Amino acid sequence: MDFIRFVRQHARPLAFGALHAFYSAPGQTFCIGLFVASFGADFGLDPAAVGAAYLVATVGAAIALLFVGQWIDHVRLVHYSAAVIVGLGIACFMTAAAVGPLTLVVAFFALRLTGQGLMIHVEATATARAFETQRGRALGITALGVPLSEMIFPPLLVAGIAAIGWRSTYAVVGAIAILVLLPFTQWLLSGISRARPPGKSAHGPWRGLVGGLLLLGRSRFVWAALPAMAILSFVGTAIMFHITTIAGAKGWPLALVAASFPASAIAHVIGLFASGHIIDRFSARKLFVFQSFPIVLAVAVLALVADRWALPVAFALMGFGFGLARPVMTAVWAEIFGIAMLGSIRSAVAMYVVFISALAPFVFGALLGTGIGVDAILLAFAIAALLCMVPAFYAEWRGFN
């Protein structure tokens, strides 16, 4: 009853955040991956070439996010949100109109920046600012848009590709963003954003960006937490990108891979609710040092177990870990640095995490190319992830700021 009352009392800001998380799908890996075969067929590219284009575009988007993301601290949310949604729609149209590898890289860049980057950035930053005493719960609720999109978008996109082709499908997704999502989110904001302008730096946006980076650079906790920040994104991206290879090496059918995704989505939702409760009851900092344990266990299970039950169990552990981490990765910076420069701080952290995750498929593939077995790579990843958690534990134990 308390949860229902909370949602009713804050329906508009929660819906606003959740819709941005949900419609980040066109720029997320799970969505773009559904079109890889179509890209390859139309442009004469093999999967490795498409992966290279994706890597270049993702790294570029991560760098751009640092500069574009910090403007949320200096522009009205109503205008910033509108620009991001229109940008996402244009990115979808660019993808639909791509005519070759170069234009595909540009389209990937726009999709990754606006979808995976800025839509999530708006959701997390706006929610963290709107809530203080129950920030963890609110972030957990708005982040539900991501697992929901993972369940809804793939079957619709697959059906769209079969019925009207991949170009028309992406064009329709872009049109819905501009014609439906934009006016609805603007209406939701009409009751909240204009009365609550964003926190502003005493200086201009570029000085604000420098100030946010200096805050991060001066924090001993941040330096200690850098390895732990990258664990979930790096390991999760590597496994998802190469999941068919891992399944093949284990002798698992592709049907088992498809059947394991619901376990991840359900566990993701559970993790989100658990994370919000723990953050509000204790702190985001305390949860931060423990959030990577599920991903370590997931990789260890994949490495050490050959039975079929290992895959859905590993997917569930990864989903739970992602659910724990998503609210934490915003709430922890609000706890340490406040909300005045949260956009600059969060965009810098997001740039780092996205850049590290972009390297993951290449690193995993390169290790495979040297002849190292899948199980050995996974076990090495699990050990490395465990070691990456040690500095964060030490920083929290010593009370570093």
GIPEMO-V622715 format. One record per residue. RES is the residue in one letter. SS is DSSP state (H for helix, E for strand, L for the rest). Layout:
BEGIN
res/ss
RES/SS
RES/SS
END
This chain:
BEGIN
res/ss
M/L
D/H
F/H
I/H
R/H
F/H
V/H
R/H
Q/H
H/L
A/H
R/H
P/H
L/H
A/H
F/H
G/H
A/H
L/H
H/H
A/H
F/H
Y/L
S/L
A/H
P/H
G/H
Q/L
T/H
F/H
C/H
I/H
G/H
L/H
F/H
V/H
A/H
S/H
F/H
G/H
A/H
D/H
F/H
G/L
L/L
D/L
P/H
A/H
A/H
V/H
G/H
A/H
A/H
Y/H
L/H
V/H
A/H
T/H
V/H
G/H
A/H
A/H
I/H
A/H
L/H
L/H
F/H
V/H
G/H
Q/H
W/H
I/H
D/H
H/L
V/L
R/L
L/H
V/H
H/H
Y/H
S/H
A/H
A/H
V/H
I/H
V/H
G/H
L/H
G/H
I/H
A/H
C/H
F/H
M/H
T/H
A/H
A/L
A/L
V/L
G/L
P/H
L/H
T/H
L/H
V/H
V/H
A/H
F/H
F/H
A/H
L/H
R/H
L/H
T/H
G/H
Q/H
G/H
L/H
M/H
I/H
H/H
V/H
E/H
A/H
T/H
A/H
T/H
A/H
R/H
A/H
F/L
E/L
T/L
Q/L
R/H
G/H
R/H
A/H
L/H
G/H
I/H
T/H
A/L
L/H
G/H
V/H
P/H
L/H
S/H
E/H
M/H
I/H
F/H
P/H
P/H
L/H
L/H
V/H
A/H
G/H
I/H
A/H
A/H
I/H
G/L
W/H
R/H
S/H
T/H
Y/H
A/H
V/H
V/H
G/H
A/H
I/H
A/H
I/H
L/H
V/H
L/H
L/H
P/H
F/H
T/H
Q/H
W/H
L/H
L/H
S/L
G/L
I/L
S/L
R/L
A/L
R/L
P/L
P/L
G/L
K/L
S/L
A/L
H/L
G/L
P/H
W/H
R/H
G/H
L/H
V/H
G/H
G/H
L/H
L/H
L/H
L/H
G/H
R/H
S/L
R/H
F/H
V/H
W/H
A/H
A/H
L/H
P/H
A/H
M/H
A/H
I/H
L/H
S/H
F/H
V/H
G/H
T/H
A/H
I/H
M/H
F/H
H/L
I/H
T/H
T/H
I/H
A/H
G/H
A/H
K/H
G/L
W/L
P/L
L/H
A/H
L/H
V/H
A/H
A/H
S/H
F/H
P/H
A/H
S/H
A/H
I/H
A/H
H/H
V/H
I/H
G/H
L/H
F/H
A/H
S/H
G/H
H/H
I/H
I/H
D/H
R/H
F/L
S/L
A/H
R/H
K/H
L/H
F/H
V/L
F/L
Q/L
S/L
F/H
P/H
I/H
V/H
L/H
A/H
V/H
A/H
V/H
L/H
A/H
L/H
V/L
A/L
D/L
R/L
W/H
A/H
L/H
P/H
V/H
A/H
F/H
A/H
L/H
M/H
G/H
F/H
G/H
F/H
G/H
L/H
A/H
R/H
P/H
V/H
M/H
T/H
A/H
V/H
W/H
A/H
E/H
I/H
F/H
G/L
I/L
A/L
M/L
L/H
G/H
S/H
I/H
R/H
S/H
A/H
V/H
A/H
M/H
Y/H
V/H
V/H
F/H
I/H
S/H
A/H
L/H
A/H
P/H
F/H
V/H
F/H
G/H
A/H
L/H
L/H
G/H
T/L
G/L
I/L
G/L
V/H
D/H
A/H
I/H
L/H
L/H
A/H
F/H
A/H
I/H
A/H
A/H
L/H
L/H
C/H
M/H
V/H
P/H
A/H
F/H
Y/H
A/H
E/H
W/H
R/H
G/L
F/L
N/L
END
